[in-house]
Amino acid sequence: MAAILNMRASIREEIMAVEVLELHHIGLGMGNDIADRTRDYYRDVLNLTQDAGRWHIPGIHGYFLDIPSDVQIHLLGSDGPSPYSKGPGKDPVENHIALAVADIGAAERELDKLGVEYFALDNVASPDLKQLFVRDPAGNLVELHQVGLCRCRKSLRAQPAAGANE
């Protein structure tokens, strides 16, 4: 029995090649015209605070909202395909979840090794931020990015000055 369990653990390690550390954000794509109202809804109805330090992402209107559990919701406004779209089904402004990985280079090598289709973006939101996007078997878009290079965790960034979210 122990040999079977050890064999299963070994197989599982091979299958779980990408080292995911944590959930970082949920990205919600929407038209530019609704992004402000959606921010107001999350702020005024659900009491989420706005990250005033959201990066400037050329061509993408939107907001980063902090959730108390150190995760964010990213409201991503774009009318039609975003400037970062790599073609049909390959637009990072679509609804997605973002997971932080221990090593984005190693994650990319593992995706290649496993034959998993993905598309990549470099330095769009922040210098040195490489993002990989994959689709799970259900068609959900999943972003992978290097831990420590984003603003998603409020506990790890400097607090904004008083009144910055108003």
C-alpha positions as CSV (number, residue, x, y, z in Angstrom):
1,M,0.0,0.0,0.0
2,A,2.8,2.4,0.9
3,A,4.5,1.8,-2.5
4,I,1.2,2.7,-4.3
5,L,0.9,5.9,-2.3
6,N,4.5,6.8,-3.0
7,M,4.0,6.1,-6.7
8,R,0.8,8.3,-6.7
9,A,2.7,11.1,-4.9
10,S,5.5,10.9,-7.5
11,I,3.1,11.1,-10.4
12,R,1.3,14.0,-8.8
13,E,4.5,15.9,-8.4
14,E,5.2,15.5,-12.1
15,I,1.7,16.6,-13.1
16,M,1.8,19.7,-10.7
17,A,4.7,21.2,-12.5
18,V,3.9,24.9,-12.1
19,E,4.5,26.1,-8.5
20,V,1.5,28.3,-7.6
21,L,1.9,30.2,-4.4
22,E,-1.3,32.2,-4.0
23,L,-4.3,33.9,-5.6
24,H,-3.5,37.5,-6.5
25,H,-6.5,39.0,-8.3
26,I,-9.7,38.4,-10.2
27,G,-9.8,40.4,-13.4
28,L,-13.2,41.5,-14.7
29,G,-13.3,42.8,-18.2
30,M,-15.9,45.4,-19.2
31,G,-16.6,48.3,-21.5
32,N,-15.1,51.6,-20.7
33,D,-18.5,53.1,-20.2
34,I,-19.4,50.9,-17.2
35,A,-16.0,50.8,-15.4
36,D,-16.6,53.9,-13.3
37,R,-20.1,52.7,-12.2
38,T,-18.7,49.3,-11.5
39,R,-16.0,50.8,-9.3
40,D,-18.6,52.8,-7.4
41,Y,-20.7,49.7,-6.9
42,Y,-17.8,47.7,-5.4
43,R,-16.7,50.7,-3.3
44,D,-20.2,51.9,-2.1
45,V,-22.1,48.7,-1.9
46,L,-19.4,46.2,-1.0
47,N,-17.1,48.6,0.9
48,L,-14.0,47.7,-1.0
49,T,-11.2,50.3,-1.1
50,Q,-9.5,51.5,-4.3
51,D,-5.8,51.0,-4.7
52,A,-4.9,54.6,-5.6
53,G,-1.5,53.4,-7.0
54,R,-2.9,51.4,-9.9
55,W,-0.4,51.2,-12.6
56,H,-1.0,53.2,-15.8
57,I,-1.9,50.6,-18.4
58,P,-2.0,52.3,-21.8
59,G,-5.4,51.7,-23.5
60,I,-7.0,50.1,-20.4
61,H,-9.4,52.2,-18.3
62,G,-9.9,50.7,-14.9
63,Y,-9.3,50.3,-11.2
64,F,-7.7,47.9,-8.7
65,L,-9.9,47.3,-5.6
66,D,-8.5,45.8,-2.4
67,I,-10.2,42.9,-0.7
68,P,-9.3,42.5,3.0
69,S,-7.9,39.0,2.4
70,D,-4.9,40.6,0.5
71,V,-6.4,39.8,-2.9
72,Q,-7.6,42.4,-5.5
73,I,-10.4,42.7,-8.0
74,H,-9.1,44.4,-11.2
75,L,-11.8,46.2,-13.2
76,L,-10.5,46.3,-16.8
77,G,-12.2,48.6,-19.2
78,S,-11.8,48.2,-23.0
79,D,-14.3,48.6,-25.8
80,G,-13.6,45.6,-28.0
81,P,-10.4,43.7,-28.1
82,S,-7.7,45.4,-25.9
83,P,-4.4,46.7,-27.4
84,Y,-2.8,43.6,-25.8
85,S,-5.0,41.0,-27.4
86,K,-3.0,38.3,-29.2
87,G,-6.0,37.2,-31.2
88,P,-9.4,35.5,-30.6
89,G,-9.5,34.1,-27.1
90,K,-6.2,35.6,-26.2
91,D,-7.1,38.9,-24.6
92,P,-5.7,39.5,-21.1
93,V,-8.6,42.0,-20.4
94,E,-11.1,39.2,-20.5
95,N,-12.4,37.8,-17.2
96,H,-9.6,35.9,-15.5
97,I,-8.0,34.8,-12.2
98,A,-4.3,35.6,-11.5
99,L,-2.1,33.3,-9.6
100,A,1.4,34.2,-8.3
101,V,4.1,31.6,-9.1
102,A,7.5,31.1,-7.4
103,D,9.4,31.5,-10.7
104,I,7.8,32.8,-13.9
105,G,10.7,31.5,-16.0
106,A,10.4,28.0,-14.5
107,A,6.6,28.1,-15.0
108,E,7.0,29.0,-18.7
109,R,9.5,26.1,-19.2
110,E,7.1,23.7,-17.5
111,L,4.2,24.9,-19.7
112,D,6.4,24.3,-22.7
113,K,7.5,20.9,-21.4
114,L,3.8,19.9,-20.7
115,G,2.7,21.2,-24.2
116,V,0.3,23.6,-22.6
117,E,-0.7,26.5,-25.0
118,Y,-0.3,29.9,-23.5
119,F,0.4,33.5,-24.5
120,A,2.7,35.9,-22.8
121,L,2.9,39.7,-22.1
122,D,6.0,41.5,-21.0
123,N,6.3,44.8,-19.1
124,V,2.7,45.9,-19.9
125,A,1.6,46.9,-16.4
126,S,4.9,47.2,-14.7
127,P,8.6,46.9,-15.5
128,D,9.9,43.3,-15.2
129,L,6.4,41.9,-15.0
130,K,6.0,38.9,-17.3
131,Q,2.5,37.5,-17.5
132,L,1.6,34.1,-18.9
133,F,-2.0,33.3,-19.8
134,V,-3.4,29.8,-20.1
135,R,-6.9,28.4,-20.5
136,D,-8.1,25.6,-18.2
137,P,-10.1,22.7,-19.7
138,A,-13.4,24.6,-19.0
139,G,-12.1,27.6,-21.0
140,N,-11.4,29.9,-18.1
141,L,-8.5,32.3,-18.5
142,V,-5.8,32.0,-15.9
143,E,-2.9,34.5,-15.5
144,L,0.4,33.4,-14.0
145,H,2.9,36.0,-12.8
146,Q,6.0,36.2,-10.6
147,V,5.3,36.7,-6.9
148,G,6.5,40.0,-5.5
149,L,6.3,42.0,-8.7
150,C,2.7,43.3,-8.6
151,R,0.5,45.5,-6.4
152,C,-2.0,42.8,-5.5
153,R,-1.1,42.3,-1.9
154,K,-1.9,45.4,0.1
155,S,0.0,44.2,3.1
156,L,3.3,44.3,1.0
157,R,2.9,47.9,-0.4
158,A,3.2,51.3,1.2
159,Q,-0.1,52.7,2.4
160,P,-1.5,55.6,0.5
161,A,-1.7,59.0,2.1
162,A,-4.9,59.8,3.9
163,G,-7.7,60.8,1.6
164,A,-6.1,59.1,-1.5
165,N,-9.1,56.9,-2.1
166,E,-11.7,59.6,-2.0
